[in-house]
Structures are given as C-alpha cells and as structure tokens.
C-alpha cells in the first residue's frame, strides 16, 4: 500500500479536484466582523468521511483531514477532491463518501464538491447526506438488456440505464402489423426482468427449504403447503415466505407470514449453511382469549378477552366489573428463552396491572401507577393510596385530610402525586402541588412511618452528626494513587459510559469493546442486580470483565428525601457496590431522575448535579465527600484536558441520536483536543428510535479508527479525569 505526500491546503493529490474558497466575513460571535470580531485564529477543518483509493491498492493521502487557518481578512482556500457522478459513487464505486466541514465557531456539515475547473466558494456548496453502509450494500450498480431481431435487424431495440439508483428501461418496438420474431432472438431479457422483481414462483410443498436461498417472496396457494415444508404454523394455513441473505447465500433468513386466518409469523436463519429451528415472532395483531386460555404459556404480542368475566376468571385482579373490566393484555419477553417475561393488562379506564416471570417463576399481579388523575372524596385515606395522580372533589378536602394548605377556597386545590420508592410500601413520597401558587408540599413514609408535611425547598433542621460525612481529600488521594497523571500526546479522547443494563451490555456491547480494544465505564445501582435489564449477568461475571470500570449510581436509582434516606442511597450505594465487585469505587454518576423536564427538587434540592446542587445541599456535599470523580450538568460536553479533575462534567447521550450527530461530536473532540463522555442505556437496544447492535459497532469502531489514525488518545473514563495534553 502506498501513500501520496500531501502539500498544505490540499486533500486531493493525483485526483480530479477543485479549489474551494472560504470567507468568514459573515461569522457572528457576539457581532459581525464590522462590529469588532477578532478574525485571527479562526479555522475550518475539512475531513474525508472515508478512505479513498487513488490507485488500486493505494491509499489516497497520508492524512484524511486538513485545517485551514483563516487570514486576517477571514479568508482561506483548500484543494478538495470532486465528487464525480459519472464515475458511479465518486472516486470509488464500493463506498459513498463526503467531506465533513467543521468550523471553530461551532458549525458542522457534510459536503460534496461538484466537478469543475474554477474555484468555488464554500458557501455555495450545499450540505449532503452520504449513503449508509446498508444503502450501499443493496444499491443497484449496473443493469443490461439486449434486444435483437433475427430477420430484420433494427426494427426492435432496447436499452437499460442506471440513473441515480433508478433502473430505466427503453424499448423500440417493431411496427404494427403481421410479423414474427423467434423467441431466441430476444436475449437476456427474461433474466433482467426476473432480477427486477422480488416475487418468486409459487411453492407447492415439495421444495427443500434448506436449499432455498434466492432472495424474494414466495407465495403459497394450498393450506397444507407450510406444514409440508416443515413450518410449524397452526391450522394448516398458507401464506408467504420471504427469503433474504447478508453477504452470501450461506447466511440466509426465511420469514413465513400466515394469511389472515392466523396472522402467525415464523422465522429462522442460517449461519455458514447451518439452519436454526423455526421460531415464532411477536405479531402486532390482537388475538382473542377465551375462558380456556392459559396466561402462563402465551406468545409475545397483544391480546383481548372474549367476555367481561374472563380477566378475573384467569386470575387478573381487575378493580372493576362488567365492561369496565375489559382491556388489552400485552406480553413481551425481556430476555432470551421464556424465563424472563412481562405481562401488562391495561383497562379501558387507564388502570394498569402487571406481573413478571423471573427465572421461570411468575410474580403476583400488581397495580401500577396510572397517568389519569383519580378523584378523592371525603372517604379517602391518604395513608393507603396507590401510586399515581389524584385531585380532590372539593376545596375543603385537602385541609380536612391533613395537608397544611395556607390558602382557602380554590387556592387550596391542586394535584396530589404519590410514588413508591422501593419494592414494598414502607418507602413512599407524596407531593401536593397547589394550582394557583405553584407551591409544593411533601411528606415521606420511611420504614413504614409517615413524616409531617413540609414545604418543598423550605429549610430543615439538620442534626450536627448528620452533616456530610467523609473526606473528599482522602477519596481524591485514593483515586490519584490508582490513576497517575497521564498525557494524551496532544490528542483529545472519547470515553464510553453505560448506565446499568448489564444484560444487553454482556450480550452485545462487551464483545464489541473487546473486539476493538475500547475501555468502558458502567454506572451501577447496588440493589438493582435482580431487575430484568441487569439479571443477565452475575456479580462474579461483572467483576471479571476486563477493561471495564465501575461507578456508583445510587443504591436503587430512586429519588430520596431526608438525611437518612439520602445517606443510605449515596454512601451505602458505593460501599455495597465495592463489596459486590471487590474494588474501590471512585466515581459517582448522576441517575436520571428528571420529571416533567425538571430535576431541581430531587434529593432535597441537589437536582442533577449543577453548581448550586453540589455547593449548597446535603446530598451534593455528601456525594463530593464520598467520591473523587462526579458527573453532573456543569460546563460543556467537551472537557478540557489540563490534568484537573473537573466536578460535575456533562456527557453526550447517543442512544437515540442520528449517526451524523454522533460522528460530529466525536470529530469535535478530536479536532478541539478535548475529552468527550458518550453515554447510552443498554436496555434501550432495539426499541423504536433507539440504537441497534449495528449502530453500536459503527460508533465503537469509528472511535477505534481515530485512535489508530493518531487523532484520539486510547484512555479510559477515569483516566480522562487525570489526563493532560
């Protein structure tokens, strides 16, 4: 492999290229250039989104990015490769690419330089979106058709062209009238038309599905066809079989979709020509359950009941009777196999009941919090409510029920909200928000005993012996002994943080981090190992994971109020995690407790870790006294790398972000030589709008590619808090 020397301000040696001019006269940073903005020091970075081959087997250039520093007038220029559409996909036919433009004043976009010989202003080049890898994989790259006439050449002709991914056919037919042409005179047409259609021949039941790997949709006409082919669908129904493959026919997938009589979906896949067993997939269609249904052995999906008495007869403790007892049942498998399942039954009233199956054992049905506000009358007992929202039926009731409202009449009305903070009813919080004043009154049930109502945010007496206990100086000393000061060699860094979700981390993310040699940091709750999203990994397994760092995420990820509860959540959360993993826990990671866009009241005013929360609340002082590295909402997402351990650093959440936005943040860390923490919740994998295993590999592999290219430092989350350029 050869590389081409690159002169300054040139990213296109030995390629068709064009000079692009840059002008920063319209930069606005507190005003226009006419208003006194300092132009010197402004820059624009141009980076190729992919490696391009100048010659077969050769690298395009020695570097893949170039920064142009603007002159005193705000001008500059660079020579860039053009995107030649006549060549297929630009310089290379097997990949799509663009040039990522990042400016020092914060803008970022992808461009393609059109072919031409004259210089072109950067401002005239529109932003583009390169094709994804999957789009490139299935893109049509060429077509052909040949039409000939044996006896009278020239009377009939045809052509096929590829125009921007669209196949266009053109035919010239012979004149009307009596004439004949042998079928042998028309060549290639059948093959072309067959390849342009995804519908395949009808299956009769005699085919060998193990050998059926040609992509397409195969219909079935006879009811017994699916069963004859070995598909275990019920009731001998017909349907369609869809065949796809990835990379080669040795890695194929078959999906059977039954007709409206069953709506069943079955699928299987082959790896290296070895087929898996058929597995039934969840369906979005609602199925009807009768009195003979067994709720313990359902498939995933949606269900309704055929009679009003059936839910109760099948063991669901519906709080209503008659038609009000009807609703929808939904089941989903939360882990591989059938040992971890969740069922939810939502009544027409909005009430929600749920139960779960853990390690093969079903729990009892419990009523969940409902978003609908329920009405409280004079018979209500505030000490025995379910979680959820409530309003009172009269203006006098709040005071009658013991809520110390200072207003009367309409001014006393508001909304009451209750939440259970633990797995039983001994730890509960109630908040009453008045409509007119916005004031919030709160009381807490701690170890089974209700406390008094107090105004949220009002000062509370803190006993001397309950002031934040611990020594930040000692915690920092332990951290610095474990992580000596490290130099990045003048480069930025990108570090990966995951908030709990050990099940998906173990199955999907850990293998990717091991494959690409990228370190990871997990924020974990010491008392949540048994919940579904974490139950796929034991404490012993987690403790043995190489290149994985751990941080305290509170004991149970719930909001707490009062000295005792906050101390138990913060301090015991750390010490319990240290005992479970057999190591010192240096960091505290903020749990996501934002409600209605506001987290300021959490942990008695600490909120989400801003400057006021860390400096003026009991929870903030306790977190700092018990941990060396703490996250929060202070400063920018890009941290300075100057050897200092910044308090309350922010992160960038990528689990639902577009790849272009993720890449832009990673590129900014590299270009600005700063530290970036990127975070996701592993439990969201595969949910609508969230990340997939393919996206995770795209992110992790891209960071590795920048490390290998010398643009990012290869350090861990904790090391990034003890690093300097």
N, C-alpha and C positions, 0 to 999 in steps of 0.2 A: 504494500500500500504506500503510495507516495502522497506528499502534501505539497501545496503550492505556497511559496512565500507571498505574504500579503503586505503591500505598501500601506502607509497610513491613509485613512479615509477611503478604503477600497475593500469591499466584501465580494468582489466579482472578478477575480483574475481568470483569464482564459475562458470567459463566458460572455455571451451577449449581455450587455449591461447598459446602464444609463445613469447619468449624474442627477442626483436629487438634491435640490437646494432647500435650505432651512432658514426660516426667518422667525425670530421671537418677538417681533415688534408688537404683536397682539397679546403677549403674555400679561396676565393680570395677577399680581401678587400684592394686594394692597393698593393697586392703582395701575395705570398704564405706564409704558416706558416714558411717555411725556411727563408723567407725574413724578418721576424721580426713581423709578425702579432700577436697581443695580443689575445690569445685564451680565457683567463679567462673572464667570463661574457657572453660568447656566450651561446645561449639556443635554444632548439627545443620544440615547443608546439604541442601536439597531442590532437585533439578534435574529439569526435564522432559526425557524421553528424546527428544522430537521437538517440532518447532514445530507448534502447533495454531492453527487458524483460528477466531476468534470470529465473524467475518462473512466472506462470500465475498470473497476477495482481500485480507483484512486480516490483519495479524499479531496473535498472541494478546496479547502483552505486550512491554514494552520490554526486559525481561530474562527469561531462561529458568531462572534459579536464584536462590535466596534462602537466606541463612544466618541461623539463629535462635540468638542467644546466650542461654544459659540464665541465669536469675536466681540469686540467692544460695541459693535453696532447690532449685535444679536443675530448674526448671520453665520452660516456654515454650509458645507456641502459634503456629499459622500457618493461614491460609485456603488450601485447596488445591482444584483442580478435581476434581469427582467423575467416576468412570468409569461412564457411564450405558449399561448393556447394552441398554436398549430402543431406543437410538439406533444400534445396529449395532456399532460398534467404539469407542464412547466419543464424543468430540466430533467426530471426523472419520471418515467411512466408508472412506477410502482409505489409512488408516495405523493401525497399532496402537501404543500408547504406554503408558508407565508413568512413575512418579516415582522417581528414584534418590535414596535416602536415605543420606547419608554422615555419620558422627559423628566428633568429634575424638578419640574413644577407640578408633577403628580398625574399627568395624563398617560394613557396607555392604549394602544390599539394594534391590530394586525393589518398589514397592507400587502399588496402585490403591485410591483412596478410594471406598467404596461410596456410593450415593446415600442421602441423608438430610438432616434439618434440624438435628439436635442435634450437639453436639461429640462427637468420638470419640477415644479415646486412641491414640497411635501404636503402642503395644504390642499393640493388638488387631487391627491391620491385617496380614494375613499377606503374606509375600513372594510375588511372582508372576514369571512369565517372559513378556514380550511376544512376540507372533508375529514370526518373522523376515520379511525382505522377500520371500523365496521363498514362505513360507507365506501371506503376504498376497496375493501375486500370483495364486496358484491357489485362493484361498478362494472358496467359493460365496457370492455376495452376495444372491441372490434367486431365487425359483422361482415358477411359476404353473401352474395347471391349471384347466380349465373343463369341467364335465360337464353336459349338458342332455339332456332327453328331449322330443322334439317333441310327442307326442300326450298324454302325461300328465306334465306338469312336476311336479317334486317327488319323483317316485318314485326318481330316481337323482341323486346329488350327489357332489361331491368337493372336496377342498382340498389345498393343499401349503403347508407352512411350513418356515422355516429356523430351527432351534433350535441355537444354538451351533456352527454349521458342519455340522449334520446335516440332511439333507433328509428331511422326514417327509411321506408321502402318506396321505390318508384318503379312503376311498370308501364311500358308502352305495349299495348295490345294490337293484334292484327286487325285489319278492317273487318267490319261485319260482313256476313255472308257465308256461304258454304265453304268450309276449308277444314283440313285436319292436320294435326301435328302429332307425331309419335310421342308417347309419354317419355321415352328415353331421351328426347331432345331437351327436356327441362331437367337440369341437373342442380343438385344441392338445395333446391327449394324446399323439399319435404323436411330435410334436416334443419334448415333455418327456421321454418315455421314451427317445427316441433320444439326447438330450443326456446322460441319466444313465448311459448305457452307453458303455464305451470300445471295444467290439467293433464293427467295421465290416464292410461286405459283402465277400464272397469275391472275390479278384482272379482274373481269367480269363486275363490275359496281353495283353489288348488295350488296357489303360489307358495313359494318358500320365502317368508318374510325376512329370514336371516340374510338372504341374497338381494333383497330389495333396497338398494341404496341410491337409486337415481332420484334426485330431488323432484318434488312435485306433489300434487294432491290426487289421490286415487279413490274414486267413488266405489260404493258397493250397492248393488241393487237387491240382492236376496237377503232376507232377515238372518239366515244362519251363516252368512259369509264370515262375519267377525269371529264367531266361535270356531268355525272351521279353520281359520288361520291362527288360532291359538290365543286370541284376545279374550280375556276373561270378563267380558261385558255381560250384564244380566239380560234375561228375557229374549235372547237370540235376535237382537236388533241389528240393523245395518247402520251405516254412517259413512264417514270419510277417513282416510288415512293420509296424514301429511308426513313427508319424508324430507329431512334436511341433513346436511353434514357440514362439519367445520374442518378445514384443512385438507381432508381426504375422505374417501368413502369408508375408510376404516373407523372413522369417528362419526357415526351417524346417529340420528334421533328420529323416532317414529312416534307420532301422536294420533290416537284414534278419538274422534268426536262422534258420539252417538246421535241418532236422529231425535226429534222432539219427544219421542216416547220415553226416552231415558235421560237424555242430556248428559250421560256419563262421559268423562274424559279419562283416557288411559294413555300412558306414555312409557317408553323405555329407550335406552340409549346403548350404543356400542363403543367400546374403547379398544383399539387395536383388534377389531373384528370380534370381540367378545361381548355378547349382548347381555344386558341386565334383565331382571324379571320385570314383567309389566307391573306398573304401579298406578293406582287410581289418583287423579289430581283433583284438587278442590274445584268446585264449579260455582259460578255466580248465580245460578238459577236456584230458586227457592223450592225445596222439596217438602212434601206434606207428611206429617207424622200422625199416625193413628194411635189408638189405645194399646196396641201390641208393640209399639216401638220400645227399643232398649237404648236409653240415653247414654249408657256406658260403652256402647260399641258403634257410635256414629262415625261417618266420614267427615272430614272438614267441609265446611260450607254453611249455607243458610237453610233454615227450616221454619215452617209454620205448623200449627196444630189444626186438626180437622174438627175439633169440638171444644167448647168452652171449659169443660171439666177435665180435659186431658192433661194440661200442665200440672195441676195439683195431683192427679192420679199417677203421674210419672215421677212425683217426688219434688217438684219445684214449689217452694213455699210462697206462692203468689199472694200478695197482700190484698187482693180484690177477688170478686166472684163474678160469674156471668161473663158477659162480653168484655168487661174490664180486665179479665184475667188473661186475655189473648195478647199475643205479641209475636216477636221474632226471636228465634234461637240461632245463635251463631257459634260455631266451633272452629278452633284453629289449633294446629299442632305447634307447640312452642319450641320443640327440639326434635331431633331425629328419633324415629321409632314412634311408639304410641304411649310412652311412659310419662310424657310431659304435655298436657293438653289443657286448654282453657275453654270453658263454655260460658256464654253470656246470654241472658234472657231479658230482653227489653220489652216492657209492657207498653201499650198504646199511650198510657199516661206519662211515659217517660221514665218511670221507675226502672232500675237496673239491678238484676240479680246475677251473681256469677259464682262459679266454682272452678276448681282446678284439679288436675291429676298430676301428682308428683311421685316419681319413682313407682308408678303403677297404682297408686292409691288415690281415690277421689276424696276431696275435701267436702265439707258441708256447703250448701248454698248460703251465700251472704248477700245482703242488700248493699249496693254501692251508693256512693254519693250521686245525686241526680242534679242536673243543672236547673231544673224547673224549681221555682220558689214555691214552697208549701205554706199554707195558711195556718197560723197558730191562733187558737181561741182561748177562752178562759180555762179550759180543761188541760191545756198543755203543761207538760213538766219539762222545764229546760234542762234538768239533770239527766233526762233519759231520751234525748233526741238521737236520730240517725244523722250521719254526716250529710251535709248539703246546705241549701239556702232556704231561709224562712222569712216571712213577713207576718205582722200582727194584724188581727181583724179589727182592732180599734186603737185609738190614740192613747188610751189609759193603760193598756195591757203591758207595755214594756216596764213601766214603774211597778205595776202590780206583780210582775214576775221577778222583781228584784234587780232590774237593770237601773243603775243610778243616773237616769237621764235628767239633765238640768233644765231642759225645755219642757213645755207643755203643749197640748193640742197637736197640730200637725208637725210642729217642730220636734216632737218626741218620736216620730215614726222613722223607720229605717229598715235595713236588711240585717238579719242575723245569719252568720255563717259558722258552721261547725266542721272541724276536720279531726280525724283520729291520727295521732302522731306515732302510733306504734301498732303492733299486731293485736292488741286487746283494747278494752275500753278504759284502761287505767290512765291513759295519757291523751288528753283531748284539749283542743283550743277552741274557744268560742269568741267571735268578734261581732260587735254590733255597730254598724256604721249609720249615723244619722243622715237623712236625706238633705236637709237644709244646711246644716253647719259643716258636714263632712267629717265631724269628729268621730273617732273610733274608740269604743270601749272594749276591753278584752278581759277574759278570765281564763284560767288554765286549770285542768284537772291533772294532778301529779300524784302518782302512786295511789290512785283511787279517791283522792280528796280534792274537792273544788276549792280554788282560791277566790279571793274577793275580786270584784270588777274594778279595773283601773283604766284610766285613760291612756291609750297607746302613746308612747313618747313622753309621758309625764315622768318626772324624776322619781326614782325608787331608792329607798334606803338600802345601801349595800353594806353588810357587816364587814368589819375590818379584816377578818380572817377569810373573807371570800373575794378579796381583791385578786386580780390575775396572778396566779401562782406559776412560777417557773423562772428561767433565766435565759433570755434571748442570747446573751453573750456566750453562755455555755452551748446552746444549740448551734450557733454560728461556728464556734470553735470545733465542735464535732464534725460539722459539715466541711469546713475548710481542711481538716485533717484527712477526711475521706476523699475530697476533691481539691487537690492542689491547683493553683492558678495555671491555666493552660493558654497557649497562644493559638489563634486560628490561622496564623500566617498571612494576615491581611485580608482574610475572606470572611463573608457572612456565614450564617448557619441556619438550617431549618430542622426543628426537632418535632417529633411526633408525640402527642398526648392523647390518651384514650380514657374516657370516663366509664369505668366499670364495664359491663358487657363481656365477661370472660368467656362465655360460651362461643360467641362469634369470633372473639379475638383468638381463641385457641384453634378453631377450625379454619379460619380464613386469613386473619391478619398476621398471626405469629409465623406461619410458614412463609409469607411474603417478606417479613422483616428478616427472617433467617436466610432466605434466598438471596436478598440484595444486601445483606450485611448492614442493615439500618437499625439503630437502637430505638427502643420505645419506652414510654413512661405511662403507667396506669394509675389513675386516681380511683381508690377503692374504699368502700364502706365496710367496716369491720364486722357488722352484723347483718350483711346482706348476701353472704355467700350462698344461702339456700334459695334465693329467688330465681325465677326461671332464667333471666338473662345471664346469671353467673353460675348456675348449677352445673354447667358442662365442664367445669374444671375444679379439682380439689385444691385445698390449700397446699398440700405437698407438691402437686404438679406445678402450681403457680410459683412456689418458692424456688423451683428448679429451673425455671425459664431463664436462659442465658440472655444477656444484654437487655434485660427488662428492669427498669427502675420503678419504684412504687411511692405513692404519696397518699396522705390522709385526706379523705373526702367527707369527713364526719362519720359518726358511728352508723347512721341509718339513712342519711340523705333527707332528713326531715327538718323543718324549722323548729326552733326551740325558744322558749322564753323563760326567764328566771335564771338565777345564778347556778343552781344545782343542775338544771337540765342542760344548760349551755356547757358547763364544765364536763358533764358526762359525755356529751356529744363530741366535743373538741379533743379533750385530753384522753378520755378512755378510747375514743376512736383511734388515736395514734398508738397508745400503748397496747391495745388489743391487736392491732394490725402488726405491730412489731413482734408480738408473741406468735401470731399465726404464721408469719413469713420468716422469722428468725433473723431479723436485720434491723438496723436503725432506720427509722422513717424521718427523713429530713424535711419533707415538703408538705404543705397544706394547699389543696386545690379547692376553690370555691364551688360548692354544689349549686346546681341550677334551681333556684327557688323563686324565680320571677313569677309573679301573679298579676294578671291584667297589665303587663308592661311595667310593673313597679316592684322593686325588691327592697326598697328603703327600710321597710319595717321589720325585715327578717332578722332573727337573732337579736331582738331588742335594739334595733337601730343600726346594727353592723351592715345590713343590706347585702351587697355583692362585692364588698371589699374596695370601696373608694377611700380617698384620703381621710374624710371625716369618720368613716366607719372604723378604720384602723387606729385613729388617733384619739377618739373620744367615746368609745363604747367598751363595755366589759368584754364582749366577745372578741373585738379587734385586738385588745391588749392581750387577751389570753392566747389567741392564735399566734401572735408575734412572740410571746414568751415561750411557746411550746414548739416552734418550728423555725428553721433557718430560711427556707425558701417558701414564699407565699404568693399566690396568684391573686388577681383582682381586676379592677377596672381603672387603674391609674396609668396615665401615659398613653403612648401609641402602641399599635400592634407590633411594630418593629422596634426592638430594644437595642440600645447602644451596647457595643462590645468593648467596654473600657475597664473590665476587671471588677466592676462594682455589682453587688447583689441587690438589684432593684426590688423594692417591695411593691406588691400588687400589680405585677405585669399582666398585660392583656394577652389574648390569644385570637387566632383566626379560625372560625368554625367552617369546615369544608364538607361536612356530611351531606348537605343539600345544595352546595354551590356548583355552578357551571365550571367545566374544566378550564375555560378561558380565564375565569376569575381566580381559580386556584393557582393556575400557572403564573398569572400576573403577580400574585402575592409572593410566590417562590422566587420569581425573577427579580422582584423588587428587593428581596433580602440579599440576593446575590449581587445585584448592581449597587446597592447602597451599603453593602458590607455590614449588615445588621443581623440580629437574631430574631427569628420568627418561630413561634409555637403554633402548630396547626393541630386542631382538635376535632374529634368526632366521637359519637356514641356508637359503639359496635352494635348495640341492639337494633339500630335503625336500618341495618343492612337489608336491602331488598324491598323496603317499604316504598310506596309510591312517592316519587320525588326525591328519594334519598340515594345514597351511594350503593354501588354493587361491588362484587369482588373484582370485576374488570377495572372499574374506576380506581379502586384502592391500589391495584397493581400499577396503573398508569401514574398515580401520584408518587408512590414509593419508588418506582423505577426511574421516574424523572429526577427526583432528588438525588438518587444514586448516580445518574448520568452527569449531573452538575458537579457532584463530588469528584467523580473520576476525571472530569474535564478541568479540575482545579478551580472551579468557581465557587464552591461551598466547602466549608470545613466539616469533617466527619467527627462530630462530637455528640454527646447525649444531652438530654433535657437538663439534668443537674449541672453538667459541665458548662452549659451555655450561660449559667449564672455565676461562673467563675472563670470567664474567658475574656481575653483581650486581643485586640488586633496585633 
